[in-house]
Amino acid sequence: MTITVAVAGASGYAGGEMLRLLSGHPEVQVGALTAHSNAGSVLGLHQPHLRSLADRVLLPTSVEHLVGHDVVVLALPHGASGEIAAQLPDDVLVLDLGADHRLSSAADWTAFYGSEHAGTWPYGLPELLIAEQTGAGVEYTKQREVLAGARRIAVPGCNVTAVTLGLQPGVAAGLLDPVDVVAVLANGYSGAGKSLKTHLLASEALGSAQPYAVGGSHRHIPEIAQNLRSAGAAEVTISFTPTLVPMSRGILATATARLVAGHEDLSVDALRQAYEQAYAGEPFVQLLPEGQWPTTAMTLGANTALVQVAIDRAAGRVVTVTAIDNLVKGTAGGAVQSMNIALGLPQTLGLTTEGVAP
């Protein structure tokens, strides 16, 4: 079985990471590579680490160059995927690494992105918990069941993946109150893309940390709320503050929430049991042994999300810490995992849990 994959936006960070993973995928043949302003140049000028593809010429990003492939990856700026995706055949698997098709609420899209909503696709977070009301009460399935056989997949935001995986087991178990969630993240600069902006220059970034999208303006907020509602939350309120720190990759997400009334004496063992149950058998999400805390270095180059939890008794809050590589589990790795599921392949194919050190 050979799967042909075209990548639009191949000269960017997300597109480059997608190509790195696809190049090592045993069932994939990399097809057309496209770009916008970099069209006409060779990939090696923009992704010099991808030696096997260095001589490939970047084509203009157009439907004519993307059709004829089994899979099309859209690693494009937010708002740029909808028009192209609408013109691709229904039998092609399209993976949107941008935000265009993540949100189920058109009102949320307009409020945070300021343009017309392109529609909602199946959400590419296989481990996402989905609460379903049955006669016997609430039962949970996972998003991978929705992804099986899908031909359109919206890949989550990288911050969203980290915060969701840290909080959803406690919310689903009825232990965490989703009405008062606080999340503070340390983010690597690759999450800001390759755009030429003053605050992204090395002279501005090295030796400094800088917050951005402060005060409830970050576009990932409605997506996180959407995921926690999927896990059973009736109402979600989240204070979300990301901070750029001087590293190229990685997200360390610290998210806290109050214990639900009546669970003030919850033991750490009982809390951990909820997380162990939620992620039992998951190859890419791991609850670390008690006392060991995630670091971004642990996840470098890997498709893993490492989670740890604790209870702050004085504050009456649960503290969750989650580490991911924003370009792997947070973007391209999550996309490959979802692609595998959609195509009926083992979800781990072409992916690793082994990081790079030092």
Secondary structure, DSSP 8 states (H G I E B T S, - for coil): --EEEEEESTTSHHHHHHHHHHHT-TTEEEEEEEESTTTTSBGGGT-TT-GGGTT-B-EE--HHHHTT-SEEEE---TTSHHHHHTTS-TTSEEEE-SSTTT-S-HHHHHHHH-S-------B--TT-EEEEEETTEEEEEETHHHHTT-SEEE---HHHHHHHHHHHHHHHTT-EEEEEEEEEEEE-GGGG-S---GGGSHHHHTT--EE-STTTT-TTHHHHHHHHHHTT-S---EEEEEEE-S-SS-EEEEEEEEE-TT-TT--HHHHHHHHHHHTTT-SSEEE--TT----GGGGTTS--EEEEEEEETTTTEEEEEEEE-TTIIIIIHHHHHHHHHHTTS-TTTT--S-----
